[in-house]
């Protein structure tokens, strides 16, 4: 094992192809059973917080082997949220070894550059970096790889969807109409690249007052649930806005670790179990052979 050095460049010449024309086997990451994307149509809706708490819940509550990929190259936040220390080591096979914390194997551009260094790259550089952050990593054997997607529906999102065999995508939104409009765009983008939608999760559903415990529906009420119903999608849960979620993200200790018996932690756990049930159902559907009627 060796430390990541300057000679191990992010811009190595990978043979990057588009998803078009690639067979199913070439889209897989060796040893990874399921890959799920946690996505949002816009930033600021708590997508990364959801990805972190979902990944840790899958590892600790569902007892799975889990990886977490921070695919937001321009704004990597997973090293802070997961309290990752140092740079990844490199194996003898010249692959990066994920940094592990809270029972989850993590990889992020934020672990490879200085903390406040801006990443001023054009599209092709970002694509090469994403290729290395996926197939240039020794993930080992994983039940689930959670991908914290960049916000929006641009080149990076489409490329990730085409180059990885995603088992499905979880869409994160607040109840606000503006966020839900962008969430619909995210759903439609994944549909165009034939990625199943696992469901919609409503983040910041309401603000729970720490003094009176009364809910305040700051961003509206029930918007994500209604959007899911209108689009024929599953509504997989709602997460309230509480201070512990924010402080846990800043301190690098997710609320599902710091306060696993809290109502919010239980909500994340319920979402994790729902996602696993959905993935199992999708796997069964893929295994069903069509009946040929003569």
Buried (B, 14 or more C-beta within 10 A) or exposed (E): EEEBEEEBEBEEEBEBEEBEEEEEEEBBBEEBBBBBBBBBBBBEBBBBBBBBBBBBBBBBBBEBBBBBBBBBBEEBBBBBBBBBEEBBBBEEEEBBBBBBBBBBBBBBBBBBBEEEEEBEBEEEBBBBBBBBBBBBBBBEEBBBBBBBBBBBBEEBBBBBBBBBBBBBBBBBBBBBEEBBEBBBEBBEBBEEBEBBBBBBBBBBBBBBEEEEEEBEEBBBEBBBBBBBEEBEBBBBBBBBBBEBBEEBBEEBBBBBBBBBEBEBBBBBBBBBBBBBEBBEEBEEEEEEEEEEEE
